[in-house]
Amino acid sequence: MAVYRLRAEGTTPGETFTFGLHATGAGGTAADALTAWIAALTAMWTDVTDGIQAQFTADISIVAASAAELDPSSGHQLTRVEDAVTLPGTATGEPLPHEVAVVVSTRTDLATRRGRGRFYLPPLAVSKVDGGRVATTSVTNLLNGAVLLINTLQGGGYAPVIFHPDLTTTAINKVDVGDVFDVQRRRRNKLIEVRQTAGV
């Protein structure tokens, strides 16, 4: 059973973001896994009922997707393919700061830390904040989008998994989204700060 690392890359004003997960597939190539991954991303982002594009402003966009096949004996990358995609947000207004993120937590049947994973979505539109938390309707929409991502990937023949350091995998069977914002600090590695100075 081959293991694939699936990644989405996107842009925000002056910055970039990435998120993804691992999946197993019986047969096929990295190119086949990429096709299934793009279909899953597109469904999560644009589905009329459960898509999440309306949670993000037009400044936020997924612009590329990649799939890498991993060596089952070492976990190192064997092959990698990438393709451009165009999945922009549709909300109006301004996005939250780059470091502010919502986490999708992935769960397995293991009741330990080993049985949990996560990925960070890009910053939401400011209009999706309610009392300092993620608005309830947005939490529901993001959760539905995450479910659609997982189910579409499974339907394409690739089972999302937690990939452990010992090179074993555990199937993901639940996802959850909370209403407290998280911080993704590594997102500010390209944003150039403009300062103003005043004498005192």
C-alpha positions as CSV (number, residue, x, y, z in Angstrom):
1,M,0.0,0.0,0.0
2,A,1.6,3.2,-1.2
3,V,1.6,6.3,1.1
4,Y,1.3,9.8,-0.4
5,R,1.9,13.2,1.0
6,L,-0.8,15.6,-0.3
7,R,-0.3,19.4,-0.1
8,A,-2.3,22.5,-1.1
9,E,-0.5,25.8,-1.6
10,G,-2.1,29.2,-1.6
11,T,-1.6,32.9,-1.4
12,T,-2.8,35.7,0.9
13,P,-1.9,39.4,0.5
14,G,2.0,39.4,0.7
15,E,2.2,35.8,2.1
16,T,1.6,32.1,1.4
17,F,0.0,29.2,3.2
18,T,0.1,25.4,2.9
19,F,-2.0,22.6,4.3
20,G,-2.4,18.9,3.6
21,L,-2.5,15.4,4.8
22,H,-1.3,11.8,4.1
23,A,-3.3,9.1,2.3
24,T,-2.8,5.5,1.3
25,G,-3.7,4.0,-2.1
26,A,-3.6,0.6,-3.6
27,G,-1.9,1.0,-6.9
28,G,-1.6,4.0,-9.1
29,T,1.0,6.7,-9.3
30,A,1.6,10.1,-7.7
31,A,-0.1,11.6,-10.7
32,D,-3.2,9.5,-9.9
33,A,-3.1,10.6,-6.3
34,L,-2.8,14.2,-7.4
35,T,-5.9,13.9,-9.6
36,A,-7.9,12.6,-6.6
37,W,-6.5,15.3,-4.4
38,I,-7.4,18.1,-6.7
39,A,-10.9,16.7,-7.0
40,A,-11.2,16.6,-3.2
41,L,-9.8,20.1,-2.8
42,T,-12.2,21.4,-5.4
43,A,-15.2,19.7,-3.8
44,M,-14.2,21.1,-0.3
45,W,-13.8,24.6,-1.7
46,T,-16.6,25.0,-4.2
47,D,-19.5,22.6,-3.4
48,V,-22.7,24.5,-3.5
49,T,-23.9,23.2,-0.1
50,D,-20.8,22.4,1.9
51,G,-18.0,24.3,0.1
52,I,-15.9,26.7,2.2
53,Q,-15.0,29.3,-0.4
54,A,-17.4,31.8,1.2
55,Q,-15.5,31.8,4.4
56,F,-12.5,33.4,2.8
57,T,-12.0,36.7,0.9
58,A,-11.0,36.9,-2.8
59,D,-7.5,37.7,-1.5
60,I,-7.2,34.1,-0.3
61,S,-6.7,31.5,-3.0
62,I,-5.4,28.0,-3.4
63,V,-3.1,28.1,-6.4
64,A,-1.3,24.7,-6.5
65,A,-1.6,21.1,-5.4
66,S,1.0,18.4,-5.1
67,A,1.2,14.7,-4.4
68,A,4.4,12.9,-3.4
69,E,4.8,9.1,-3.1
70,L,6.8,8.2,0.0
71,D,9.3,5.3,0.4
72,P,7.6,2.8,2.8
73,S,10.9,1.8,4.3
74,S,12.3,5.3,5.0
75,G,9.4,7.8,4.6
76,H,11.5,9.7,2.1
77,Q,10.0,11.2,-1.1
78,L,10.2,9.0,-4.2
79,T,8.3,11.0,-6.8
80,R,6.4,14.3,-6.7
81,V,4.0,15.9,-9.1
82,E,2.4,19.3,-8.9
83,D,-0.3,21.2,-10.8
84,A,-1.8,24.7,-10.8
85,V,-5.3,25.1,-9.5
86,T,-7.5,28.2,-9.1
87,L,-9.6,28.2,-6.0
88,P,-10.2,31.7,-4.7
89,G,-12.4,32.8,-1.8
90,T,-15.7,34.6,-2.5
91,A,-16.3,36.6,0.7
92,T,-16.1,40.4,0.7
93,G,-14.2,42.6,3.1
94,E,-10.8,42.0,4.6
95,P,-9.1,38.7,5.8
96,L,-7.9,38.2,9.3
97,P,-4.1,38.5,9.9
98,H,-1.8,35.9,8.3
99,E,-1.1,34.1,11.5
100,V,-4.7,33.6,12.5
101,A,-6.0,30.3,11.4
102,V,-8.7,27.7,11.9
103,V,-7.5,24.1,12.6
104,V,-9.2,21.0,11.2
105,S,-8.4,18.2,13.7
106,T,-8.2,14.7,12.3
107,R,-9.0,11.7,14.6
108,T,-8.6,7.9,14.5
109,D,-9.7,5.0,16.7
110,L,-6.4,5.4,18.7
111,A,-7.3,7.2,22.0
112,T,-3.8,8.7,22.4
113,R,-1.8,11.6,21.0
114,R,-0.6,9.2,18.3
115,G,-4.2,9.0,17.0
116,R,-4.6,12.7,16.3
117,G,-3.5,15.0,13.5
118,R,-4.5,18.4,12.1
119,F,-4.1,20.9,9.3
120,Y,-4.4,24.7,9.3
121,L,-6.8,26.5,6.9
122,P,-5.9,30.0,5.7
123,P,-7.2,33.1,7.6
124,L,-11.0,33.6,7.5
125,A,-12.7,36.8,6.4
126,V,-13.2,39.3,9.3
127,S,-16.9,38.9,8.8
128,K,-16.7,35.3,10.1
129,V,-15.7,36.4,13.6
130,D,-18.4,36.5,16.3
131,G,-17.5,37.7,19.7
132,G,-13.8,36.9,19.2
133,R,-14.6,33.4,18.1
134,V,-15.3,31.7,14.8
135,A,-19.0,32.2,14.0
136,T,-21.1,29.1,14.6
137,T,-22.3,29.0,11.0
138,S,-18.7,29.2,9.8
139,V,-17.6,26.3,12.1
140,T,-20.4,24.2,10.6
141,N,-19.5,25.1,7.1
142,L,-15.8,24.4,7.6
143,L,-16.5,21.1,9.2
144,N,-18.8,20.1,6.3
145,G,-16.1,21.1,3.9
146,A,-13.5,19.0,5.7
147,V,-15.8,16.0,5.7
148,L,-16.3,16.5,1.9
149,L,-12.6,16.6,1.4
150,I,-12.1,13.3,3.2
151,N,-15.0,11.6,1.6
152,T,-14.1,12.7,-1.9
153,L,-10.6,11.5,-1.5
154,Q,-11.8,8.2,-0.2
155,G,-14.2,8.0,-3.2
156,G,-11.2,8.5,-5.5
157,G,-9.4,5.5,-4.0
158,Y,-7.1,7.2,-1.4
159,A,-7.7,6.7,2.3
160,P,-6.6,9.7,4.5
161,V,-4.4,8.5,7.3
162,I,-2.1,9.7,10.1
163,F,1.4,8.8,9.0
164,H,3.5,8.0,12.1
165,P,7.3,8.4,12.5
166,D,7.7,4.6,12.7
167,L,6.3,4.5,9.1
168,T,3.0,3.0,10.1
169,T,-0.4,4.5,9.3
170,T,-3.8,4.8,11.1
171,A,-7.0,5.5,9.2
172,I,-8.7,8.9,9.8
173,N,-12.3,8.4,10.7
174,K,-13.4,11.7,12.2
175,V,-12.7,15.4,11.8
176,D,-13.6,18.3,14.1
177,V,-13.4,22.1,14.0
178,G,-13.5,24.3,17.0
179,D,-14.6,27.9,17.4
180,V,-11.4,29.3,19.0
181,F,-8.8,30.7,16.5
182,D,-5.4,29.2,16.4
183,V,-2.0,30.7,15.5
184,Q,0.2,29.5,12.6
185,R,3.4,31.5,13.3
186,R,5.5,30.2,10.4
187,R,3.2,32.0,8.0
188,R,4.9,35.4,8.5
189,N,8.2,34.3,6.9
190,K,7.7,36.4,3.7
191,L,5.6,39.3,4.9
192,I,7.7,42.5,4.9
193,E,6.8,44.9,7.7
194,V,6.4,48.6,7.1
195,R,7.2,50.7,10.1
196,Q,6.4,54.2,11.2
197,T,8.7,56.1,13.6
198,A,8.1,59.1,15.8
199,G,10.5,61.0,18.0
200,V,9.8,61.4,21.7
